[in-house]
Amino acid sequence: MVIVQPNNQIKLTNVSIVRYRKGGKRFEIACYKNKVMEWRSGVEKDLGEVMQIDNVFLNVSKGQAANKDDLMKCFKTEDRNAIILEILKKGELQVGEKERSSMLEGMYRDIATTVAEKCVNPETKRPYTVTMIEKAMADLHLSVNPSRSAKSQALDVIKQLLEKKTIPIARAQMRIRIVVPSKDGKRIKDKLMAMIASKEDEDLDENYEWTCLIDPGQFRPINELLQSETKGKGQLEMLSLTETKQGDEIF
């Protein structure tokens, strides 16, 4: 692809265009292939590794750059980086049909893999295979959104599987150790116990110490409780990220 600009030509190779409509106008940015999805999934952090040209266009292939008036009218700012980030985040990645199909299949697999890593059959405590999760997703008639990360879509899939009971499923629990001074332990024990799924071990000596299983979403609230109630003297340690029985679930 050749971008024609006044007095010069810029030849782009390995380019992907991200297109975004706002304020009645179409805006485009020129990115490196594969880097857009890496940036959206959080793998790539450096915007310079994503952008082929640090500019906003009305038409990339014609080299027609957006002027300041258009940007200000539609985005309410002249901050080019902020505009690029909005387009990169919300815009539609332009790819060929075959490439798009391959990309969606790969993302579908990534979503299923993430769900399989985070969840178990609550009846057996065993993880599901990726293939089983893919079949459950097919039963939900889910469509992949290429503009969102696989991780965020996996969380939506888990929510829908729980709501529609397509298969028995639950988030795999996290094993943690909590240690607090005894005077604080007596005071906050009831609050802590309300936030855990099950208590595996308890040592009420000079320090109160518990080994527990929790839902992963409770890790931060428990940590915030310890910091606020013990003035930083409480300790929270993750022993294992996902607690499951060995072996995959089978049909």
Buried (B, 14 or more C-beta within 10 A) or exposed (E): BEBEBEEEEEEBEEBBBBBBEBEEEEBBBBBBBBBBBBBBBEEBEEBEEBBBBEBBBBBBBEBBBBEEEBBEEBBEEEEBEEBBBBBBEEBEBBBEEEEEEEBBEEBBBBBBBBBBBBBBBEEBBBBBBBEBBBBBBEEEEBEBBBBBBBEEBBBBBBEBBBEEEBBBBBBBBBBBBBBBBEEBBEEBBEEBEEBBBEEBEEEEEEBBBBBBBBBBEBBEEBBEBBEEBBEEBBBBEEEEEBBBEEEBBEE
